[in-house]
Amino acid sequence: MEIAKNIVKMIIMKKLPELLAPAGTLDAFKTAVLYGADAIYAGLPGFSMRARAKIDVQGVHAGIEFAHSHGKKVYLAFNLFAHDTDFANMPRVAEIIEYLRPDALIVADAGVMTWVREKFPDMPIHISTQANICSAASVKFWQNAGASLCVLAREVSHPEFCKIRAACPDIKLEIFVHGAMCMAYSGRCLLSNYITGRPSNRGACAQLCRWKYDVILRERESGVEMPIDEDSHGAYILNSKDLCLMPRLADVLESCPDSLKIEGRNRSEYYVGSVVRAYRNAMDSWANNPDEFNPEQFMADLNVLETRGYTTAFFDGGLPETAHNFETTKSDSEYHAAGVVLAMNDENIIFELRNEIRSGDEITFLLPRDKFTIKLDKIQNAKNGEVLQKMSAGQGNAILIPRDKIPQEYISQIQEYILAYKHK
């Protein structure tokens, strides 16, 4: 009987999907790799939905080399909707792709896909969520066109996914499990284009769905404008909460997707590392003992992040009443990203700040598998040793944390992380 259980466990382990993380900076790139992602997706300004990503060609190249040195894959987002003027720039794009050598290209445009097939016939192609794939018929269309993976639209429910999975067994399917939701269909929105001139489908969205609106009714014949009164829940009428499928992760994994995608191209390394860590640990926990899997402990790690609140969105079909936050776009989390560990010597840890730190604050260190909390008895400037009551972030501000405040069992993990992070 025990042998049978072990065989079942081995089979389940083989079914774990890829955990795919975003990288808008080289720091986020490295953090995602070290905190448990199986693959990373990144993009370049002008050629994808990552126009505001703080990473250039050289940064992506460094990130790809780092990921490959750790046995991870990297997919390059090339999911713009191309105009004729874009195709005039394709020779330069081809040079960049040849230089970067990603493991796959993520595309949304049929013309771009045709171009990729011609220029890079051996390059795996993933179809972006921008293509609005909501059916088995659409999956088969892209499969016949040469795609090796399809990213399903966020609007696809779990029952629909199960049907698509059954109808399309021989192509990889990817779903979003965490991150920001868009009011438009799979991100196809023109509000930003119309009102601010910033093209939403080029990654420069001004996120007008997060703005506070006053709704005005205009009477056509007289031209008289009359404001519509709002109650306390009527301001942020387009503001969706963030997607989080952690509470339903067991159902997700049992349905056998090939890749689980985390949104967050403009997020910090703290956010990326925290989310990747939570889903990595949760997925492994489910694989080790699916019958006893409990997502609550992993939700606790996600609840400390600054978010708009969480929703399972379309997972069960129609949107639940709690899917939107009509009151505010601000986070209700009591936690903030404190900073990152830069180095450690025999006496201190050098800790670069991301938010203001005060004497008496508690800091929780998130390691890839473990975490621990310490209290700061004093704030000591890393540059000159001055003891302060508080210190703000910015300009490379960092503090010294005595090494003896760190539990001994975590010292080696921190050292390993620092060495890996500095690897070029």
C-alpha positions in Angstrom: 0.0 0.0 0.0 2.8 2.4 0.9 4.5 1.6 -2.4 1.3 2.5 -4.3 1.1 5.8 -2.4 4.6 6.7 -3.4 3.9 5.9 -7.1 0.8 8.1 -7.0 3.0 10.9 -5.5 5.6 10.5 -8.2 2.9 10.8 -10.9 1.5 13.9 -9.2 4.9 15.5 -9.1 5.3 15.1 -12.8 2.1 17.0 -13.4 3.2 20.1 -11.6 3.0 23.0 -14.2 5.6 25.5 -14.8 5.6 28.6 -12.6 6.1 31.6 -14.8 7.1 34.9 -13.3 7.4 38.5 -14.7 10.6 40.6 -14.8 10.5 44.3 -15.5 14.0 44.9 -14.0 17.1 42.8 -13.7 16.7 42.7 -9.9 13.2 41.2 -10.4 14.7 38.8 -13.0 17.2 37.4 -10.5 14.8 37.4 -7.6 12.2 35.4 -9.5 14.8 32.8 -10.4 16.2 32.5 -6.9 12.7 32.4 -5.3 11.4 29.4 -7.3 10.2 30.4 -10.7 10.6 27.8 -13.4 10.6 30.4 -16.2 10.6 34.2 -16.6 8.9 36.4 -19.1 10.3 39.8 -20.1 10.0 42.3 -22.9 11.5 45.3 -24.5 10.2 48.9 -24.9 8.3 49.4 -28.1 8.0 45.7 -29.0 5.7 44.4 -26.4 3.2 45.2 -23.6 6.2 46.2 -21.4 6.9 49.7 -22.6 7.5 51.0 -19.0 9.8 48.1 -18.0 13.0 49.4 -16.5 15.2 47.0 -18.4 17.0 47.4 -21.7 18.5 44.9 -24.2 21.6 44.4 -22.2 19.6 43.9 -19.0 17.4 41.3 -20.6 20.5 39.6 -22.0 22.1 39.5 -18.5 18.8 38.2 -17.1 18.6 35.4 -19.7 22.2 34.4 -18.9 21.4 34.3 -15.2 18.3 32.3 -15.7 19.9 29.8 -18.0 22.8 29.4 -15.6 20.2 28.2 -13.0 18.4 25.9 -15.5 15.4 28.3 -16.0 13.8 29.3 -19.2 13.1 32.9 -20.5 10.3 33.9 -22.8 10.5 37.2 -24.6 7.2 39.2 -24.9 6.8 40.4 -28.5 3.0 40.9 -28.2 2.4 44.3 -29.8 -0.4 44.8 -32.4 1.8 45.6 -35.3 1.2 48.4 -37.8 3.0 48.7 -41.1 5.5 51.1 -39.6 6.4 48.4 -37.0 7.3 45.9 -39.7 9.7 48.5 -41.1 11.7 48.1 -37.9 11.7 44.3 -38.0 15.3 43.9 -39.2 16.4 45.6 -35.9 14.0 43.3 -34.0 15.5 40.3 -35.7 19.0 41.3 -34.5 17.8 41.7 -31.0 16.1 38.3 -30.9 19.2 36.7 -32.4 21.4 38.3 -29.7 19.1 37.4 -26.8 18.2 33.9 -27.9 15.1 33.5 -25.7 13.5 30.1 -25.2 10.2 31.3 -26.8 8.5 34.4 -28.2 5.1 35.5 -26.9 3.1 37.0 -29.7 -0.5 38.2 -30.2 -0.6 39.5 -33.8 -1.1 37.1 -36.7 1.3 39.2 -38.9 4.0 39.1 -36.3 3.6 35.4 -35.9 4.0 34.9 -39.7 7.1 37.0 -39.6 8.5 35.0 -36.7 7.8 31.7 -38.5 9.7 33.0 -41.5 12.7 34.5 -39.7 13.0 32.0 -36.8 11.4 28.8 -38.0 12.7 26.8 -35.0 11.6 29.4 -32.3 8.7 28.2 -30.1 5.8 30.6 -30.2 3.5 31.3 -27.3 0.2 33.1 -28.0 -0.4 36.0 -25.7 -3.4 36.6 -23.6 -3.9 39.7 -25.8 -5.2 37.3 -28.5 -8.3 36.7 -26.3 -8.3 32.9 -26.5 -11.5 31.7 -24.9 -12.3 28.4 -26.7 -10.9 25.2 -27.9 -11.6 26.3 -31.5 -9.3 29.3 -31.0 -6.6 27.2 -29.4 -6.7 24.8 -32.4 -6.5 27.7 -34.8 -3.2 28.9 -33.2 -1.9 25.4 -32.9 -2.5 24.9 -36.7 -0.6 28.2 -37.3 2.4 26.8 -35.4 2.0 27.8 -31.8 3.4 25.5 -29.1 1.5 27.2 -26.2 -1.6 29.3 -25.8 -2.2 31.7 -22.9 -5.9 31.6 -22.2 -7.8 34.8 -21.5 -8.5 35.7 -17.9 -12.2 35.6 -18.8 -12.1 31.8 -19.2 -13.7 30.1 -16.3 -12.3 26.9 -14.7 -15.1 24.7 -16.1 -14.4 26.1 -19.5 -10.6 25.5 -19.1 -11.3 21.9 -18.2 -13.3 21.5 -21.5 -10.5 23.2 -23.5 -7.9 21.0 -21.8 -9.8 17.9 -22.8 -10.4 19.0 -26.4 -6.7 20.2 -26.8 -4.5 17.6 -25.2 -1.5 18.0 -27.4 -0.7 21.7 -27.0 0.5 23.5 -23.9 -2.0 25.8 -22.1 -1.2 28.6 -19.7 -3.4 30.5 -17.3 -3.0 33.5 -15.1 -3.2 32.8 -11.4 -2.2 36.1 -9.8 -1.9 39.8 -10.5 -3.8 42.9 -11.7 -7.0 42.5 -13.6 -8.1 44.7 -16.5 -11.6 46.0 -17.1 -11.1 45.5 -20.8 -11.3 42.2 -22.6 -7.9 40.6 -22.0 -6.4 44.0 -21.7 -7.7 45.4 -25.0 -8.5 48.9 -23.8 -8.5 52.3 -25.5 -9.4 54.6 -22.5 -5.7 55.5 -22.0 -5.2 56.2 -25.6 -8.2 58.5 -25.8 -7.8 60.5 -22.6 -4.0 60.6 -22.1 -2.5 59.7 -25.4 -0.6 56.8 -23.8 -1.2 53.6 -25.8 -2.5 50.9 -23.5 -1.7 48.1 -25.9 2.0 49.2 -26.1 2.4 48.8 -22.3 2.0 52.5 -21.5 -1.5 52.3 -19.9 -2.3 55.2 -17.5 -4.7 52.8 -15.7 -7.7 55.1 -16.0 -9.8 52.3 -14.6 -8.2 53.1 -11.2 -9.3 56.7 -11.3 -12.1 58.3 -9.3 -14.9 59.5 -11.5 -17.8 61.9 -11.2 -20.6 60.6 -13.4 -22.5 63.3 -15.3 -25.8 62.9 -17.2 -26.2 65.3 -20.1 -29.7 66.0 -21.5 -29.3 66.0 -25.3 -31.8 68.7 -26.4 -31.1 71.3 -23.8 -27.4 70.4 -23.2 -28.0 70.7 -19.5 -25.5 68.6 -17.5 -26.8 67.0 -14.3 -24.5 65.1 -11.9 -25.6 61.7 -10.8 -25.5 61.4 -7.0 -23.2 58.7 -5.7 -23.2 56.9 -2.4 -20.1 55.8 -0.5 -19.6 52.9 -2.9 -19.9 54.7 -6.2 -16.5 56.3 -6.9 -14.1 53.8 -8.3 -16.6 52.3 -10.8 -14.0 50.4 -12.9 -11.5 49.3 -10.2 -11.1 45.5 -10.2 -9.5 43.7 -7.3 -6.4 41.7 -8.1 -6.6 38.1 -9.3 -5.6 35.5 -6.8 -6.2 31.8 -7.4 -4.3 30.6 -4.3 -7.6 29.6 -2.6 -8.5 27.4 -5.6 -4.9 26.3 -6.4 -5.8 22.6 -5.8 -8.5 22.8 -8.4 -6.2 24.6 -10.8 -3.4 22.0 -10.4 -5.8 19.0 -10.8 -7.0 20.3 -14.1 -3.4 20.0 -15.5 -2.4 23.4 -17.0 1.1 23.5 -18.4 2.0 26.9 -17.0 0.8 29.2 -14.2 1.5 32.8 -14.9 2.0 35.7 -12.5 1.3 39.2 -13.7 3.6 42.0 -12.6 5.8 43.5 -15.3 6.0 46.8 -13.4 6.3 45.3 -9.9 9.3 45.5 -7.5 11.6 42.6 -6.8 10.0 42.4 -3.4 6.5 41.8 -4.9 7.8 39.3 -7.5 9.9 37.4 -4.9 7.0 37.2 -2.4 4.4 36.0 -4.9 6.7 33.5 -6.6 7.8 32.2 -3.2 4.2 31.7 -2.0 3.1 29.9 -5.2 6.3 27.8 -5.3 5.9 26.6 -1.8 2.1 26.0 -2.2 2.6 24.0 -5.4 5.3 21.9 -3.8 3.1 21.4 -0.8 0.2 20.2 -2.9 2.5 17.8 -4.8 3.8 16.3 -1.6 0.4 15.7 -0.1 -2.6 16.8 -2.2 -5.1 15.3 0.2 -3.9 17.5 3.1 -3.2 20.6 1.1 -4.3 23.8 2.8 -3.8 27.2 1.0 -4.4 29.3 4.1 -0.7 29.5 5.2 0.3 30.6 1.7 -2.5 33.1 1.5 -1.1 34.6 4.7 2.1 35.4 2.8 0.1 37.0 0.0 -2.1 39.1 2.3 0.9 41.2 3.5 1.5 42.5 0.0 0.2 45.9 -1.1 -2.7 45.0 -3.4 -6.2 46.2 -4.3 -7.7 43.3 -2.5 -8.1 39.8 -4.1 -10.7 38.1 -6.3 -10.9 34.8 -8.0 -12.5 36.7 -10.9 -14.0 34.5 -13.6 -12.8 31.2 -12.1 -16.4 30.0 -11.3 -18.0 31.7 -14.2 -19.6 35.1 -13.7 -17.8 37.7 -11.6 -18.7 37.6 -7.8 -20.1 40.8 -6.2 -16.8 41.2 -4.3 -14.7 41.4 -7.5 -14.5 45.2 -7.5 -13.3 47.7 -5.0 -15.6 50.8 -5.3 -14.1 52.7 -2.4 -10.4 53.1 -3.1 -7.5 51.9 -5.1 -5.1 52.0 -2.1 -3.8 48.9 -0.5 -5.3 47.9 2.9 -2.1 46.0 3.9 -0.4 47.1 7.1 3.0 45.9 5.6 5.4 47.7 3.3 8.6 46.5 1.5 11.4 47.4 3.9 14.4 46.8 1.7 16.8 44.3 0.3 20.0 42.7 1.7 23.0 43.9 -0.3 25.9 42.2 1.6 26.9 40.6 4.9 30.2 40.6 6.7 31.3 39.2 10.0 29.6 41.9 12.0 26.7 43.4 10.0 24.1 43.0 7.2 24.0 45.9 4.8 20.3 46.5 4.2 19.2 49.0 1.4 15.9 50.7 2.2 12.8 50.7 0.0 10.6 52.5 2.6 11.2 54.6 5.6 12.5 52.7 8.6 12.1 53.7 12.3 13.7 52.5 15.5 11.5 49.8 17.0 10.1 48.6 13.6 9.9 44.9 13.0 11.3 43.5 9.7 10.4 40.1 8.4 13.1 38.5 6.2 11.7 36.4 3.3 14.0 33.7 2.2 13.1 31.4 -0.7 11.8 28.7 1.8 11.9 30.2 5.3 11.1 33.5 7.0 11.9 35.1 10.3 11.3 38.5 12.0 13.6 40.7 14.0 13.0 44.0 15.8 15.3 47.0 15.0 16.6 48.4 18.3 18.3 51.2 16.5 18.7 52.7 13.0 22.4 52.9 12.0 23.4 54.6 8.8 25.5 52.2 6.7 27.5 55.0 5.2 28.8 56.7 8.3 27.7 54.6 11.3 25.4 57.4 12.6 22.6 56.2 14.9 19.2 57.7 14.0 15.6 57.5 15.0 14.5 56.9 11.4 15.8 56.9 7.9 14.1 57.4 4.6 14.5 55.4 1.4 16.2 56.6 -1.8 19.6 57.7 -2.9 21.0 54.3 -2.0 20.2 54.8 1.7 21.1 51.7 3.7 21.3 50.6 7.3 23.5 48.2 9.3 21.8 45.3 11.0 24.0 43.4 13.5 24.6 39.9 12.3 24.1 38.5 15.7 20.4 39.5 15.5 19.9 37.0 12.7 19.1 33.4 13.9 22.1 31.3 13.2 20.2 28.7 11.1 19.4 31.3 8.4 22.9 32.8 8.0 24.0 30.2 5.4 20.9 30.8 3.4 21.4 34.5 3.3 25.1 34.0 2.3 24.0 31.7 -0.5 21.4 34.2 -1.7 23.9 37.1 -1.8 26.5 35.0 -3.7 23.9 33.9 -6.3 22.4 37.3 -6.7 25.8 38.8 -7.4 26.5 36.2 -10.0 26.8 37.7 -13.5 
